[in-house]
């Protein structure tokens, strides 16, 4: 397993070395001619062979090795628990928050180091490109081309700026490939990595905008503004680049918080322009050069099509718990073979509200505690969630709700159990990811003999009605009659806008709706089955192999007889379309085949599981809110209430609460408002207590 990870890192570092060497004269005069001789002279791949094998192929190999690594890691540790009690000093320092406030958000020392190295790579490439090129530009050479010296240098600089943008583009899509092996192989999730996508997105559009503006200034200065409308089929297409840039600018404009929060649907729909952005980028530079930065997008395309296949199924929705705090818990049927980690994310689509919108929600259930059920909690805050809450809380009877899902997606493993104590700080609906952590701790205490960390849950709510969310800590079913005596849970709940308990709290009800699914409804399952990582590696490798076979045949018997590897006769646009179609066909064929084989393999079990029991179940049931009335029937809920202290009219003193937690290693998780996250990170990064370890996990998209 470690050898697989070693080779994966070795190939990745080799690819980075190519990026470092690309702007140098050594690469241009020695490496590139050699690679073109080896790969570019082939009658099967032609000029695209060099970039295809030197830049795209290694990243596909890294992704496949990552799949193998994660498969064996999952086999070695089926419950995804790392019970190490100590880590090195340097590991703790690298994970510690270094920047708490600022445009980058909460950033660890490791993230700062990698960001600094990436920026250094961009600066190194740009400076080296300019230095080598400017050395060849003289007043005489510029005059021969009908330019002044500054115009020749501006044109050269504009081209080099575009080359720098390609480095950012090469990594842009990796953080948003939710099911990719690259992120979990290094301990990341797509949600915690979304900020890297944001950073790279800002860099890509800013650099490409500067690239385009420099060219426009140059064309104006040499009186060739008509170049903006040029679409050369055998060279760089300026118009295609401008279309790509405009699509990128529209996406960029809608990502700013003021637009994204107030007009989420505008942000959501305009982000589909990434298809236009990438398509016309390929038309702009040609498919041969595109492969330098295309590997990340290829991995994203595989992930995106698998998500599309999974989203075609209607999922069996079993029940909905409606809380007085405008909150809903949806419980779905789940394939027992589907195992996920705490803090996982499920994307939900409800066609009756919106056919196109997908919204991420934290999974609150534990696959170790509830083998056949999966739950998410949805707080009524936006238009989509408000419509859902109104639909389910209305008096109108609903027998079935059509739902589609993608996921769940989560970390490959969690190391919460390495700590002696866990402190989870949340505000409002931020409690949802911690419910899955607590349920997983309960499941571990019941099924395994290991030391369980002490848990302290610090939650802040605006109104007392929101205290009902604590009822979601325990599932409706699947729990033993008594909580294990090994679990040490302490809950500190703060009601910030009410100074005393409300007198009408006893009238608040938690309503449970039970649905009658159709026979066609499916339980949530992995699209690639229990051995999903191996299947994903097979899809990546086989689709790339099929793609190369298709392109090899087309090039050898169609493109090569026309072009003869000159890259000056056959249309770049036509070649790009052929390559893109070949990529799409290979990905769709292999992914569909993998899905079909998995459904066939596990078909018998799925057919048995799809038999819906038509028993008389109540359409709705209501129960008082336990934390308001303190009248508990079940032993687990009673023991949980006894561990809860409610504070009215005050905010949590986080510094005191965190420093009072005992233990040589205390893991600190936070999910809530921005100021709360910053305050907790600041406390953990200070030298007030060396036993506090801030867990760099993000719960907000």
PyMOL commands that set and color helices and strands:
alter all, ss='L'
color gray80, all
select helices_A, chain A and resi 2-22+25-40+48-76+89-95+109-134+139-144+149-172+174-176+181-185+194-221+225-229+238-253+257-262+264-285+287-290+295-310+383-393+416-418+428-447+464-473+503-507+532-563+572-601+603-609+626-629+635-642+654-659+674-685
alter helices_A, ss='H'
color red, helices_A
select strands_A, chain A and resi 97-99+107-108+317-323+327-333+345-349+359-362+373-379+404-409+421-427+454-461+489-495+509-514+620-624+644-648+666-671+692-694
alter strands_A, ss='S'
color yellow, strands_A
deselect
rebuild
show_as cartoon
